[in-house]
Amino acid sequence: MISGEWENQDEVLKQHALPVTSLASRAIDGLSDPFTRPLVIDALLKYLQTDTILFPDDDPPPLVRLQKEHWDPLHAWLKEEFGVTMALAEGFGGVSQSEETIGKLRKAVEEMDAWELAAFERAVYATKSFVISLALLRGHLTAHEAADASHVEVRSQIERWGEVEDTHDVDYQDIRRALGSVAVLLAKSQ
């Protein structure tokens, strides 16, 4: 997998063409370090206050439809898998989760090995969602489904106003590439 990335490089190295290599490097060099690991976990847990799926809207109807389609099942999965119900934001302000919720989700992340944590970190940063990323790592979502769930607001805007070429499409493909590398790494490590 990693050798294949390197074999396909031209004379000039392109970081975006080495997604699995960068995940491996992060796992080995960064997340195996006992000092770095808890700092990364704490940084990822902060997404529980700003997670994309915690900010549902009640208008416009196409956005509400997409949120219900992609996010409601994730809330149900969290309840079933971890016994937690996430607090939802009202308006643009942040949201605080209960200590119990944070504790249960912290435990799930702390149980990850360095490879899983590297994959989870990449997924969280790509999707801006702790929950979507956790569902991907636990096999509840595919990389494609996770990309769609993280792109709900943009898809709603595209349906309403149209796609901005070389922006919306490129962003979506970047998310899919990042999540695809996560899925490949997870599949190879199983």
N, C-alpha and C positions, 0 to 999 in steps of 0.2 A: 504494500500500500504506500509506504513512504518512499520506497525506492522508485515506484512508478511515478510519483510526483517529480522526483529529481530527474528521472530519465526524460521527462517531457519538458524540461526547462530549456530555454534558449541560452544564448551566451550571457544575456542579462537576466539575473534572477528576478523573478516577480513574486513578491510575498503572497499576493492573492492566489497564486497558483500552487501554494504550499500549505493548504489549510490543515491537513492531518499532521504534517511535519511540525507546524507551530503548536498544535495541541499536544503532541508528544513532548516537545521541548518544554512547554508549560508544565506538564505533569511531572516530568523528570527533574527539571531544574528549579521549578518554582514551588509546586504544590506538595512536594515530598519534604520540603523544609518545615520543621515543626514551628518555626517562628512565623513564617509567611502564611501557612495554612489557616490559623484562626483569624488572621486579619482579612483574608479573602472571604472566609465564611461570614464574618461580621459585615463586610461590604455587601455581600449578596443578600443577606437578611434585610438590609435597608430597603430592598425592592419590595418588601412586604407592605411598605407604607405608600409606595407609588406605582405598584403593579398596574399595568395596562387594564387588566380585567376588573379592577376595583373602581373604575370610573365609568359606570354605565350612563347612558344618556336616555332621555325620554323623547327626543326629537332630533333629527327628522326620522320618519318611519323606516326608510331603508337602513339607516344606521342601527336603529333599535332591532330590526329583523336580524341583521348580521351579528349583533352582540348576543342576542338570544340563541342564535344558531351555533355560534362558536364558544361563547363564554359560559352560558348556563350549564352545559354539560361538564365543564371544568369545575364549577362550583359544586355540582353534585358529586363529582369524582373525589374532590378534596374531602367532602363530608364522609363519603364511604371509605376512602383509603386511609385517612388520618383522623377522622372524627372531629374535623374543625369546620367552622363556618366563618368565612372571611367577612370582616366589616367592610361595607362599601362606602365610598366617598359620596358626598352630596355637594355638587358644584365643583369648583376648582381647588378647594382646599385639600390638604392631605388627609390621610386616614390612619388611625392607629389600630393595630391589632392587639388582641388580648395576649397576656403573658403566656397563657396556656397554648394558644395558637402558635406563637413564636417558638415556644419550647418544643412543641411537637415537630414543627417544620425544621427547626435547628437540628434536632436529633436525626432527621432524615438526611440532612446535608452532611452532618458530622460522620455518618456511617459510610459515606462515599469514599472510595479509594482515590488516590491522586489522579488517576485517569478519568474516573467519573466526575470528579470535581472540576478538572480542566474542561471537560465537555459541558458540564452544567454552567460553568462560568461563561464560556463562549456563547451558549444558548441564551443565558440571561441578558448578556450585553447586546446580543443581536435582536432579541424580541422585546426587550424592556419589560420582561415578565418572568418573575420567579415561578409562578404557577404554571404557565405554558411550558417553561423549561423543565420543571419537575415532571410534568405529565409526559414530556418527550423522553426524559431519562428513564422513567418507570415503564415505558412502552405503552402508555395510554394513548399517545398521539404519534403519528408518523412525522417525519420532518416536513412533509408537504402540509399536513394538517396544522402543525405548529406554526408554520410560516403564514398560513391563511388566518389562523386565530390572532396572530400578532399584527396582522395587516388590516384589521376590520375597519378602522377609521379611514384609512387611505382608500380602501375599496369603496366605501360609502361616498367619499369625495369624487372618486373616479366615476362612479355610477351617476352622480349628480352633475358634475362639471366636465367630465372627460379626463383622459389620461394626458399627463405632460410627458411627451416623449423624451427619452434619455434621462428621466428623473424617476418617476413612479416605477417604471419597468426595471430600471437599473437597481433601485433600492430593493425591490422585491426579490430580484435575482441574487443580490448580495445576501439577503436574509436566507434564502434557500441554499446558497452555497455554504454559509456558515452552519446552518442546521444539518445540511447534508454531510458535512465533515464530522459533525457530532454523531450522527446516525451511523456512519461508516466506522468510526472509532468504537462505538458501543457494540456494533454487530461483531466486529473482529475480536473484541475483548470478552465476548460471551462464551 
